[in-house]
């Protein structure tokens, strides 16, 4: 369930992201991209081409071909000021 907008804080969206960690272009071999795994309370990495080995038999896999759009999230402070994230 989504949290009430009244309980969302700008601090929830504040984190360090070094510019060199942002992919500007896809890899030449798309399936060589990183795959983040969370299993049994531990985080590890692999590559996307190995994803089939992590999906349990009988699982439903849904493919998403949506695109990122320019979007804005607007908040109003208790003082009346407006905060905008985009």
Backbone as a printed PyTorch tensor [residue, N CA C, xyz], in Angstrom:
tensor([[[  0.8470,  -1.1770,   0.0000],
         [  0.0000,   0.0000,   0.0000],
         [  0.8910,   1.2390,   0.0000]],

        [[  0.5160,   2.2170,  -0.7880],
         [  1.3010,   3.4410,  -0.8880],
         [  1.0910,   4.3130,   0.3460]],

        [[  2.1750,   4.8920,   0.8080],
         [  2.1130,   5.7610,   1.9760],
         [  1.3910,   7.0580,   1.6240]],

        [[  0.7140,   7.6150,   2.5940],
         [  0.0140,   8.8780,   2.3850],
         [  1.0200,   9.9610,   2.0100]],

        [[  0.6960,  10.7960,   1.0120],
         [  1.6150,  11.8800,   0.6290],
         [  1.9730,  12.7920,   1.7990]],

        [[  1.1230,  12.8640,   2.7880],
         [  1.4060,  13.7070,   3.9550],
         [  2.5810,  13.1620,   4.7630]],

        [[  2.8760,  11.8640,   4.6070],
         [  3.9560,  11.2400,   5.3740],
         [  5.2480,  11.0920,   4.5800]],

        [[  5.2740,  11.5680,   3.3420],
         [  6.4710,  11.4650,   2.5170],
         [  7.3680,  12.6650,   2.7990]],

        [[  8.6340,  12.3800,   2.9580],
         [  9.6010,  13.4390,   3.2420],
         [ 10.6080,  13.5380,   2.1030]],

        [[ 11.0760,  14.7270,   1.8260],
         [ 12.1120,  14.9270,   0.8100],
         [ 13.3610,  14.1230,   1.1800]],

        [[ 13.5730,  13.8840,   2.4610],
         [ 14.7250,  13.0980,   2.9180],
         [ 14.6680,  11.6680,   2.3810]],

        [[ 13.4540,  11.1760,   2.1030],
         [ 13.3010,   9.8210,   1.5660],
         [ 13.9060,   9.6900,   0.1690]],

        [[ 14.1360,  10.8010,  -0.5080],
         [ 14.6480,  10.7910,  -1.8730],
         [ 16.0450,  11.3940,  -1.9760]],

        [[ 16.7160,  11.5630,  -0.8650],
         [ 18.0330,  12.1800,  -0.8510],
         [ 19.1040,  11.1140,  -0.6410]],

        [[ 20.0110,  10.9930,  -1.5920],
         [ 21.1190,  10.0520,  -1.4680],
         [ 22.2360,  10.4870,  -2.4070]],

        [[ 23.4340,  10.0040,  -2.1440],
         [ 24.5910,  10.3160,  -2.9790],
         [ 24.5790,   9.4150,  -4.2110]],

        [[ 24.7400,   9.9900,  -5.3760],
         [ 24.8410,   9.2250,  -6.6150],
         [ 25.9320,   9.8650,  -7.4680]],

        [[ 27.1420,   9.3110,  -7.3950],
         [ 28.2460,   9.8780,  -8.1770],
         [ 27.9460,   9.8170,  -9.6720]],

        [[ 28.3200,  10.8500, -10.3940],
         [ 28.0440,  10.9410, -11.8320],
         [ 28.5950,   9.7360, -12.5970]],

        [[ 29.7350,   9.2160, -12.1710],
         [ 30.3350,   8.0880, -12.8940],
         [ 29.5410,   6.7860, -12.7270]],

        [[ 28.5650,   6.7610, -11.8220],
         [ 27.7320,   5.5690, -11.6160],
         [ 26.4580,   5.5930, -12.4650]],

        [[ 26.2540,   6.6660, -13.2110],
         [ 25.0490,   6.8010, -14.0290],
         [ 25.3620,   6.3520, -15.4540]],

        [[ 24.6370,   5.3390, -15.9250],
         [ 24.8450,   4.8460, -17.2920],
         [ 24.2410,   5.8370, -18.2780]],

        [[ 25.0520,   6.3280, -19.1760],
         [ 24.5660,   7.2680, -20.1840],
         [ 24.1440,   6.5570, -21.4640]],

        [[ 24.6740,   5.3490, -21.6660],
         [ 24.3610,   4.5650, -22.8580],
         [ 24.2860,   3.0930, -22.4600]],

        [[ 23.4760,   2.3140, -23.1690],
         [ 23.4270,   0.8790, -22.8700],
         [ 24.7410,   0.2020, -23.2440]],

        [[ 25.0140,  -0.9110, -22.6070],
         [ 26.2020,  -1.6880, -22.9480],
         [ 26.0520,  -2.2660, -24.3530]],

        [[ 27.1640,  -2.4770, -25.0600],
         [ 27.0730,  -3.0960, -26.3890],
         [ 26.3650,  -4.4550, -26.3300]],

        [[ 26.6580,  -5.2210, -25.2960],
         [ 25.9570,  -6.4880, -25.0710],
         [ 24.9810,  -6.2440, -23.9280]],

        [[ 23.7150,  -6.0160, -24.2650],
         [ 22.7210,  -5.6110, -23.2700],
         [ 22.5890,  -6.6080, -22.1220]],

        [[ 22.7470,  -7.8980, -22.4060],
         [ 22.5930,  -8.8900, -21.3420],
         [ 23.8090,  -8.9610, -20.4180]],

        [[ 24.8050,  -8.1170, -20.6530],
         [ 25.9720,  -8.0440, -19.7690],
         [ 25.7520,  -7.0200, -18.6510]],

        [[ 24.5660,  -6.3970, -18.6250],
         [ 24.2870,  -5.4040, -17.5810],
         [ 24.1980,  -6.0820, -16.2170]],

        [[ 24.4400,  -5.2960, -15.1730],
         [ 24.4380,  -5.8390, -13.8120],
         [ 23.0430,  -6.2760, -13.3920]],

        [[ 23.0120,  -7.3180, -12.6010],
         [ 21.7830,  -7.8370, -12.0180],
         [ 21.9810,  -7.8450, -10.5100]],

        [[ 21.1730,  -7.0820,  -9.8000],
         [ 21.2660,  -7.0220,  -8.3450],
         [ 20.3850,  -8.1160,  -7.7620]],

        [[ 20.9510,  -8.9080,  -6.8610],
         [ 20.2340, -10.0340,  -6.2650],
         [ 20.0870,  -9.8390,  -4.7620]],

        [[ 18.9290, -10.2010,  -4.2450],
         [ 18.6930, -10.1970,  -2.8030],
         [ 18.1350, -11.5620,  -2.4480]],

        [[ 18.9390, -12.3470,  -1.7690],
         [ 18.5280, -13.6990,  -1.3910],
         [ 18.9510, -13.9800,   0.0360]],

        [[ 18.0080, -14.4960,   0.8030],
         [ 18.2840, -14.9010,   2.1830],
         [ 18.9760, -13.7920,   2.9730]],

        [[ 18.5180, -12.5610,   2.7710],
         [ 19.0460, -11.4270,   3.5180],
         [ 20.3780, -10.8920,   3.0380]],

        [[ 20.8820, -11.4160,   1.9210],
         [ 22.1740, -10.9640,   1.4100],
         [ 22.0210, -10.3730,   0.0130]],

        [[ 22.7960,  -9.3300,  -0.2520],
         [ 22.7960,  -8.6740,  -1.5550],
         [ 24.0470,  -9.1010,  -2.3110]],

        [[ 23.8610,  -9.4670,  -3.5750],
         [ 25.0010,  -9.8180,  -4.4250],
         [ 24.7110,  -9.3410,  -5.8440]],

        [[ 25.6890,  -9.5080,  -6.7150],
         [ 25.5510,  -9.0870,  -8.1100],
         [ 25.8430, -10.2480,  -9.0440]],

        [[ 25.2390, -10.1870, -10.1990],
         [ 25.5280, -11.1140, -11.2920],
         [ 25.3150, -10.3090, -12.5640]],

        [[ 25.1380, -10.9740, -13.6860],
         [ 24.8240, -10.2880, -14.9350],
         [ 23.4720, -10.7780, -15.4360]],

        [[ 22.7950,  -9.9190, -16.1740],
         [ 21.4270, -10.2000, -16.5950],
         [ 21.2970, -11.4820, -17.4110]],

        [[ 22.3150, -11.8290, -18.1880],
         [ 22.1960, -13.0370, -19.0130],
         [ 22.0320, -14.2970, -18.1630]],

        [[ 22.3110, -14.2240, -16.8640],
         [ 22.1540, -15.3690, -15.9650],
         [ 20.8350, -15.3580, -15.1980]],

        [[ 19.9280, -14.4580, -15.5470],
         [ 18.7050, -14.2930, -14.7580],
         [ 17.8600, -15.5690, -14.6890]],

        [[ 17.8470, -16.3610, -15.7400],
         [ 17.0240, -17.5780, -15.7500],
         [ 17.3960, -18.5200, -14.6040]],

        [[ 18.6450, -18.5120, -14.1990],
         [ 19.0810, -19.3740, -13.1070],
         [ 18.5850, -18.9310, -11.7370]],

        [[ 18.0170, -17.7350, -11.6420],
         [ 17.5370, -17.2180, -10.3640],
         [ 16.0150, -17.2210, -10.2560]],

        [[ 15.3300, -17.5440, -11.3430],
         [ 13.8660, -17.5400, -11.3450],
         [ 13.3710, -18.9560, -11.0800]],

        [[ 12.6010, -19.1440, -10.0040],
         [ 12.1110, -20.4920,  -9.6880],
         [ 11.2150, -21.0510, -10.7980]],

        [[ 11.2720, -22.3510, -10.9920],
         [ 10.4390, -23.0150, -11.9910],
         [  8.9670, -22.7340, -11.6980]],

        [[  8.1980, -22.4890, -12.7400],
         [  6.7680, -22.2280, -12.5880],
         [  6.4370, -20.7730, -12.2970]],

        [[  7.4440, -19.9050, -12.2570],
         [  7.1990, -18.4860, -11.9840],
         [  6.5500, -17.8130, -13.1850]],

        [[  5.7730, -16.7920, -12.9160],
         [  5.2040, -15.9610, -13.9680],
         [  6.1570, -14.7960, -14.1930]],

        [[  6.6130, -14.6260, -15.4150],
         [  7.5150, -13.5270, -15.7530],
         [  6.7320, -12.5440, -16.6140]],

        [[  6.6910, -11.2940, -16.1940],
         [  5.9730, -10.2520, -16.9130],
         [  7.0040,  -9.2880, -17.4810]],

        [[  6.9610,  -9.0580, -18.7720],
         [  7.9000,  -8.1490, -19.4210],
         [  7.2920,  -6.7570, -19.4970]],

        [[  8.1150,  -5.7710, -19.2600],
         [  7.6820,  -4.3830, -19.2160],
         [  8.4580,  -3.6150, -20.2800]],

        [[  7.7520,  -3.0330, -21.2310],
         [  8.4440,  -2.2690, -22.2720],
         [  8.1130,  -0.7770, -22.1860]],

        [[  7.8320,  -0.3070, -20.9710],
         [  7.5320,   1.1080, -20.7940],
         [  8.8020,   1.9370, -20.8970]],

        [[  8.6270,   3.2320, -21.0350],
         [  9.7620,   4.1440, -21.1440],
         [  9.6960,   5.1700, -20.0230]],

        [[ 10.8400,   5.7400, -19.7160],
         [ 10.9150,   6.7930, -18.7090],
         [ 10.4130,   8.0910, -19.3290]],

        [[  9.6070,   8.8170, -18.5770],
         [  9.1160,  10.1110, -19.0400],
         [  9.5740,  11.1940, -18.0650]],

        [[  9.5970,  12.4140, -18.5300],
         [  9.8740,  13.5210, -17.6220],
         [  8.6980,  13.6280, -16.6580]],

        [[  8.9750,  13.6620, -15.3880],
         [  7.9050,  13.7280, -14.3950],
         [  8.3450,  14.6060, -13.2330]],

        [[  7.3730,  15.1180, -12.5260],
         [  7.6440,  15.9610, -11.3640],
         [  6.7960,  15.4800, -10.1950]],

        [[  7.3760,  15.5610,  -9.0080],
         [  6.6390,  15.2760,  -7.7810],
         [  6.6360,  16.5700,  -6.9860]],

        [[  5.4650,  17.0160,  -6.6230],
         [  5.3530,  18.2740,  -5.8810],
         [  4.9120,  17.9890,  -4.4470]],

        [[  5.5580,  18.6690,  -3.5190],
         [  5.2260,  18.5680,  -2.1010],
         [  4.9370,  19.9700,  -1.5800]],

        [[  4.1300,  20.0500,  -0.5660],
         [  3.8850,  21.3300,   0.0940],
         [  4.3330,  21.1840,   1.5440]],

        [[  5.2210,  22.0790,   1.9550],
         [  5.7000,  22.0750,   3.3400],
         [  4.5960,  22.5820,   4.2600]],

        [[  4.7200,  22.2590,   5.5320],
         [  3.7120,  22.7310,   6.4870],
         [  3.7000,  24.2570,   6.5800]],

        [[  4.7860,  24.8810,   6.1170],
         [  4.8610,  26.3470,   6.1170],
         [  4.1690,  26.9500,   4.8980]],

        [[  3.7820,  26.0790,   3.9520],
         [  3.1360,  26.5580,   2.7340],
         [  4.0630,  26.5770,   1.5340]],

        [[  5.3730,  26.4240,   1.7750],
         [  6.3330,  26.4120,   0.6760],
         [  6.1790,  25.1690,  -0.1820]],

        [[  6.5670,  25.2820,  -1.4330],
         [  6.4480,  24.1700,  -2.3720],
         [  7.8250,  23.5820,  -2.6420]],

        [[  7.9160,  22.2520,  -2.6350],
         [  9.1370,  21.5310,  -2.9800],
         [  8.8110,  20.6990,  -4.2040]],

        [[  9.6980,  20.7320,  -5.1830],
         [  9.4510,  20.0000,  -6.4230],
         [ 10.6610,  19.1390,  -6.7470]],

        [[ 10.4100,  17.8740,  -7.0690],
         [ 11.4680,  16.9480,  -7.4710],
         [ 11.2080,  16.5780,  -8.9170]],

        [[ 12.2350,  16.7060,  -9.7500],
         [ 12.0780,  16.3040, -11.1510],
         [ 13.3800,  15.8150, -11.7040]]])
